[in-house]
Amino acid sequence: VTAARGVLLCPITMGLLLQSLFLILLLLLLGSCLHPAAAFPKGCYPSEEEGLKTFRCSNAQLTEVPRDIPNDTNKLYLDSNQIPFLPRDAFRDLPLLLELDLSHNSIARIESGAFQGLAEHLHSLDLSSNRLVSVSKDTFSNLKAKVNLSNNPWLCDCRLQELIRAVELAADSSGGIVCESSTQEEHVGKAFLQVIADMDLCNAYKKTTDIAMLVTMFGWFAMVISY
């Protein structure tokens, strides 16, 4: 009878062990799936909007572009934070990004290559209401996205003229690109497109430089003659 009971209990014990192991593995699997969500910065969360994978970090008190953004993200909202600058390769791991909202931050500097890797799909880039004064046209090299540059304290000069001519501005945003400062005082407070409609700032800068060089050369020549 004892032997018979041992034979009967053995399969039951094995079944319980296998069930326990299955539950442990299931808990470990669930834990690994939930881990990435726990790694998101406070105030950031993924969602799906109109069939597009969206990652929102609006008004999350961020001071830098967060890491661990899902690399299949289509729409990324980083607006209304305190991000001061965009480093090189800031969005390199987001090859499927269609829309990028960086408005209402403190961005004053954008490193060359910050948008590297986004040229293929990105069609909307919002940099409005930041602290941009001057940006090289190479910053947006190869980007096909429509860019919103309004409500920034722009320095109106040849560099800005080259930038504006190198990007496609978002609809109804051009009037918001206003000269906070300028190489010519009379341009301050004016819409930049109005300024460059009346004159070519790059040619004006070249002419000013040429005149300055001629005056300097004439001064040295006069000094030599006098000596």
C-alpha positions as a Markdown table, in Angstrom:
| # | Residue | x | y | z |
|---|---|---|---|---|
| 1 | Val | 0.0 | 0.0 | 0.0 |
| 2 | Thr | 2.9 | 2.4 | 0.9 |
| 3 | Ala | 4.5 | 1.6 | -2.4 |
| 4 | Ala | 1.3 | 2.3 | -4.3 |
| 5 | Arg | 0.9 | 5.6 | -2.5 |
| 6 | Gly | 4.5 | 6.6 | -3.4 |
| 7 | Val | 3.7 | 5.8 | -7.1 |
| 8 | Leu | 0.5 | 7.9 | -6.9 |
| 9 | Leu | 2.1 | 10.9 | -5.1 |
| 10 | Cys | 5.1 | 11.1 | -7.5 |
| 11 | Pro | 3.1 | 12.4 | -10.6 |
| 12 | Ile | 1.2 | 14.8 | -8.3 |
| 13 | Thr | 4.4 | 16.3 | -6.9 |
| 14 | Met | 5.9 | 16.6 | -10.4 |
| 15 | Gly | 2.8 | 18.3 | -11.6 |
| 16 | Leu | 2.9 | 20.8 | -8.7 |
| 17 | Leu | 6.6 | 21.5 | -9.4 |
| 18 | Leu | 5.9 | 22.1 | -13.1 |
| 19 | Gln | 3.0 | 24.4 | -12.3 |
| 20 | Ser | 5.2 | 26.4 | -9.9 |
| 21 | Leu | 8.0 | 26.7 | -12.5 |
| 22 | Phe | 5.4 | 27.8 | -15.1 |
| 23 | Leu | 4.1 | 30.5 | -12.8 |
| 24 | Ile | 7.7 | 31.7 | -12.0 |
| 25 | Leu | 8.5 | 31.9 | -15.7 |
| 26 | Leu | 5.3 | 33.8 | -16.4 |
| 27 | Leu | 6.0 | 36.4 | -13.7 |
| 28 | Leu | 9.6 | 36.8 | -15.0 |
| 29 | Leu | 8.2 | 37.4 | -18.5 |
| 30 | Leu | 5.7 | 39.9 | -17.3 |
| 31 | Gly | 8.3 | 41.7 | -15.3 |
| 32 | Ser | 10.6 | 42.0 | -18.4 |
| 33 | Cys | 7.7 | 43.4 | -20.4 |
| 34 | Leu | 6.8 | 46.0 | -17.8 |
| 35 | His | 10.4 | 47.1 | -17.2 |
| 36 | Pro | 10.7 | 49.5 | -20.2 |
| 37 | Ala | 7.5 | 51.4 | -19.1 |
| 38 | Ala | 9.0 | 51.9 | -15.7 |
| 39 | Ala | 12.1 | 53.4 | -17.3 |
| 40 | Phe | 10.2 | 56.3 | -18.9 |
| 41 | Pro | 10.8 | 59.7 | -17.3 |
| 42 | Lys | 8.1 | 61.0 | -15.0 |
| 43 | Gly | 5.4 | 62.6 | -17.1 |
| 44 | Cys | 6.2 | 60.6 | -20.2 |
| 45 | Tyr | 4.0 | 57.9 | -21.6 |
| 46 | Pro | 3.4 | 56.0 | -24.9 |
| 47 | Ser | 0.0 | 55.9 | -26.7 |
| 48 | Glu | -1.5 | 55.3 | -30.1 |
| 49 | Glu | -3.3 | 58.2 | -31.9 |
| 50 | Glu | -5.0 | 57.8 | -35.2 |
| 51 | Gly | -3.1 | 54.6 | -35.8 |
| 52 | Leu | 0.3 | 56.2 | -35.1 |
| 53 | Lys | 2.6 | 55.3 | -32.2 |
| 54 | Thr | 2.9 | 58.4 | -30.1 |
| 55 | Phe | 5.2 | 59.3 | -27.2 |
| 56 | Arg | 4.2 | 62.3 | -25.0 |
| 57 | Cys | 6.5 | 64.2 | -22.7 |
| 58 | Ser | 4.6 | 67.5 | -22.7 |
| 59 | Asn | 5.2 | 69.7 | -19.6 |
| 60 | Ala | 7.2 | 67.0 | -17.9 |
| 61 | Gln | 9.9 | 69.4 | -16.6 |
| 62 | Leu | 12.6 | 67.8 | -18.8 |
| 63 | Thr | 16.0 | 69.4 | -19.1 |
| 64 | Glu | 17.3 | 67.1 | -21.9 |
| 65 | Val | 15.9 | 64.9 | -24.6 |
| 66 | Pro | 15.0 | 61.7 | -22.8 |
| 67 | Arg | 16.5 | 58.3 | -23.5 |
| 68 | Asp | 14.7 | 55.0 | -24.0 |
| 69 | Ile | 12.1 | 56.5 | -26.3 |
| 70 | Pro | 10.5 | 53.6 | -28.2 |
| 71 | Asn | 12.3 | 53.4 | -31.5 |
| 72 | Asp | 9.0 | 52.7 | -33.4 |
| 73 | Thr | 7.6 | 56.1 | -32.3 |
| 74 | Asn | 5.9 | 58.1 | -35.1 |
| 75 | Lys | 5.0 | 61.2 | -33.2 |
| 76 | Leu | 7.1 | 62.7 | -30.4 |
| 77 | Tyr | 5.9 | 65.6 | -28.1 |
| 78 | Leu | 8.7 | 67.2 | -26.0 |
| 79 | Asp | 6.9 | 70.6 | -25.9 |
| 80 | Ser | 6.6 | 72.9 | -22.8 |
| 81 | Asn | 9.8 | 71.7 | -21.0 |
| 82 | Gln | 13.1 | 73.3 | -20.1 |
| 83 | Ile | 15.4 | 71.7 | -22.7 |
| 84 | Pro | 18.3 | 74.2 | -23.3 |
| 85 | Phe | 20.0 | 72.6 | -26.3 |
| 86 | Leu | 19.9 | 69.7 | -28.8 |
| 87 | Pro | 23.1 | 67.5 | -28.9 |
| 88 | Arg | 24.4 | 65.6 | -32.0 |
| 89 | Asp | 22.4 | 62.4 | -32.7 |
| 90 | Ala | 19.7 | 63.4 | -30.2 |
| 91 | Phe | 17.1 | 61.5 | -32.3 |
| 92 | Arg | 19.3 | 59.0 | -34.1 |
| 93 | Asp | 17.4 | 55.9 | -32.8 |
| 94 | Leu | 14.0 | 57.1 | -34.1 |
| 95 | Pro | 14.0 | 56.2 | -37.8 |
| 96 | Leu | 10.2 | 56.1 | -38.1 |
| 97 | Leu | 9.6 | 59.6 | -36.6 |
| 98 | Leu | 7.1 | 61.6 | -38.6 |
| 99 | Glu | 6.4 | 64.6 | -36.3 |
| 100 | Leu | 8.6 | 66.2 | -33.7 |
| 101 | Asp | 7.3 | 68.9 | -31.4 |
| 102 | Leu | 10.0 | 70.9 | -29.4 |
| 103 | Ser | 8.1 | 74.1 | -29.0 |
| 104 | His | 8.0 | 76.1 | -25.8 |
| 105 | Asn | 11.4 | 75.0 | -24.5 |
| 106 | Ser | 14.6 | 77.0 | -23.7 |
| 107 | Ile | 16.5 | 75.8 | -26.8 |
| 108 | Ala | 19.3 | 78.3 | -27.6 |
| 109 | Arg | 21.7 | 76.0 | -29.3 |
| 110 | Ile | 21.4 | 73.1 | -31.8 |
| 111 | Glu | 24.5 | 71.1 | -32.5 |
| 112 | Ser | 25.3 | 70.0 | -36.1 |
| 113 | Gly | 23.8 | 66.6 | -36.7 |
| 114 | Ala | 21.1 | 66.9 | -34.0 |
| 115 | Phe | 18.5 | 65.8 | -36.5 |
| 116 | Gln | 20.7 | 63.2 | -38.2 |
| 117 | Gly | 18.7 | 60.1 | -39.2 |
| 118 | Leu | 15.4 | 61.9 | -39.5 |
| 119 | Ala | 15.6 | 63.0 | -43.2 |
| 120 | Glu | 13.8 | 59.9 | -44.6 |
| 121 | His | 10.4 | 60.2 | -42.8 |
| 122 | Leu | 10.2 | 63.4 | -40.7 |
| 123 | His | 7.6 | 65.8 | -42.2 |
| 124 | Ser | 6.9 | 68.2 | -39.3 |
| 125 | Leu | 9.4 | 69.9 | -36.9 |
| 126 | Asp | 8.2 | 72.5 | -34.4 |
| 127 | Leu | 10.9 | 74.7 | -32.9 |
| 128 | Ser | 8.7 | 77.7 | -32.1 |
| 129 | Ser | 8.8 | 79.7 | -28.9 |
| 130 | Asn | 12.4 | 78.8 | -27.9 |
| 131 | Arg | 15.5 | 81.0 | -27.5 |
| 132 | Leu | 17.2 | 80.6 | -30.9 |
| 133 | Val | 19.2 | 83.6 | -32.0 |
| 134 | Ser | 21.3 | 82.1 | -34.8 |
| 135 | Val | 21.4 | 78.6 | -36.4 |
| 136 | Ser | 23.6 | 77.3 | -39.2 |
| 137 | Lys | 21.7 | 76.2 | -42.3 |
| 138 | Asp | 23.7 | 72.9 | -42.1 |
| 139 | Thr | 21.7 | 72.0 | -39.0 |
| 140 | Phe | 18.7 | 71.1 | -41.2 |
| 141 | Ser | 20.8 | 69.5 | -44.0 |
| 142 | Asn | 18.8 | 67.0 | -46.0 |
| 143 | Leu | 15.6 | 67.5 | -43.9 |
| 144 | Lys | 12.4 | 67.6 | -45.9 |
| 145 | Ala | 10.2 | 68.5 | -42.9 |
| 146 | Lys | 8.2 | 71.6 | -42.7 |
| 147 | Val | 9.8 | 73.7 | -39.9 |
| 148 | Asn | 8.2 | 76.2 | -37.6 |
| 149 | Leu | 10.8 | 78.8 | -36.4 |
| 150 | Ser | 8.5 | 81.4 | -35.2 |
| 151 | Asn | 8.6 | 83.3 | -31.8 |
| 152 | Asn | 12.4 | 83.1 | -31.3 |
| 153 | Pro | 14.7 | 86.1 | -30.6 |
| 154 | Trp | 16.4 | 85.9 | -34.0 |
| 155 | Leu | 19.4 | 88.0 | -35.1 |
| 156 | Cys | 18.5 | 89.0 | -38.6 |
| 157 | Asp | 21.7 | 88.7 | -40.7 |
| 158 | Cys | 23.1 | 86.8 | -43.7 |
| 159 | Arg | 23.2 | 83.5 | -41.6 |
| 160 | Leu | 19.5 | 83.6 | -40.9 |
| 161 | Gln | 18.8 | 84.5 | -44.6 |
| 162 | Glu | 20.7 | 81.4 | -45.7 |
| 163 | Leu | 18.8 | 79.3 | -43.1 |
| 164 | Ile | 15.4 | 80.5 | -44.2 |
| 165 | Arg | 16.2 | 79.7 | -47.9 |
| 166 | Ala | 17.5 | 76.2 | -47.0 |
| 167 | Val | 14.3 | 75.0 | -45.2 |
| 168 | Glu | 10.6 | 74.7 | -46.0 |
| 169 | Leu | 8.7 | 76.8 | -43.5 |
| 170 | Ala | 5.5 | 75.5 | -41.9 |
| 171 | Ala | 2.3 | 77.1 | -43.2 |
| 172 | Asp | 1.4 | 80.4 | -41.5 |
| 173 | Ser | 4.6 | 80.5 | -39.4 |
| 174 | Ser | 6.8 | 82.9 | -41.5 |
| 175 | Gly | 5.1 | 86.0 | -40.0 |
| 176 | Gly | 6.3 | 84.9 | -36.6 |
| 177 | Ile | 10.0 | 85.1 | -37.6 |
| 178 | Val | 10.7 | 88.6 | -36.3 |
| 179 | Cys | 14.1 | 90.4 | -35.9 |
| 180 | Glu | 14.8 | 90.7 | -32.2 |
| 181 | Ser | 18.2 | 92.2 | -33.2 |
| 182 | Ser | 19.8 | 93.0 | -36.5 |
| 183 | Thr | 23.0 | 94.0 | -38.2 |
| 184 | Gln | 21.0 | 97.1 | -39.3 |
| 185 | Glu | 19.0 | 98.9 | -36.6 |
| 186 | Glu | 16.0 | 99.7 | -38.8 |
| 187 | His | 15.2 | 96.0 | -39.2 |
| 188 | Val | 14.6 | 95.4 | -35.5 |
| 189 | Gly | 10.9 | 94.5 | -34.8 |
| 190 | Lys | 10.2 | 93.7 | -38.5 |
| 191 | Ala | 9.2 | 90.3 | -39.9 |
| 192 | Phe | 12.3 | 88.8 | -41.5 |
| 193 | Leu | 10.6 | 87.9 | -44.8 |
| 194 | Gln | 9.7 | 91.5 | -45.2 |
| 195 | Val | 13.3 | 92.5 | -44.6 |
| 196 | Ile | 14.8 | 90.2 | -47.2 |
| 197 | Ala | 12.1 | 91.1 | -49.7 |
| 198 | Asp | 13.6 | 94.6 | -49.8 |
| 199 | Met | 17.3 | 93.7 | -49.7 |
| 200 | Asp | 19.8 | 90.8 | -49.8 |
| 201 | Leu | 21.5 | 90.8 | -46.4 |
| 202 | Cys | 24.4 | 88.5 | -47.6 |
| 203 | Asn | 25.3 | 90.9 | -50.4 |
| 204 | Ala | 24.9 | 93.9 | -48.1 |
| 205 | Tyr | 27.3 | 92.2 | -45.7 |
| 206 | Lys | 29.8 | 91.5 | -48.5 |
| 207 | Lys | 29.7 | 95.1 | -49.6 |
| 208 | Thr | 30.2 | 96.4 | -46.1 |
| 209 | Thr | 33.2 | 94.1 | -45.6 |
| 210 | Asp | 34.7 | 95.2 | -49.0 |
| 211 | Ile | 34.3 | 98.9 | -48.1 |
| 212 | Ala | 35.9 | 98.3 | -44.7 |
| 213 | Met | 38.9 | 96.6 | -46.3 |
| 214 | Leu | 39.3 | 99.4 | -48.8 |
| 215 | Val | 39.2 | 102.0 | -46.0 |
| 216 | Thr | 41.8 | 100.0 | -44.0 |
| 217 | Met | 44.1 | 99.6 | -47.0 |
| 218 | Phe | 43.8 | 103.3 | -47.9 |
| 219 | Gly | 44.6 | 104.2 | -44.3 |
| 220 | Trp | 47.8 | 102.1 | -44.3 |
| 221 | Phe | 48.7 | 103.5 | -47.8 |
| 222 | Ala | 48.3 | 107.1 | -46.5 |
| 223 | Met | 50.4 | 106.3 | -43.5 |
| 224 | Val | 53.2 | 104.9 | -45.7 |
| 225 | Ile | 53.1 | 108.0 | -48.0 |
| 226 | Ser | 53.2 | 110.3 | -45.0 |
| 227 | Tyr | 56.1 | 108.5 | -43.5 |
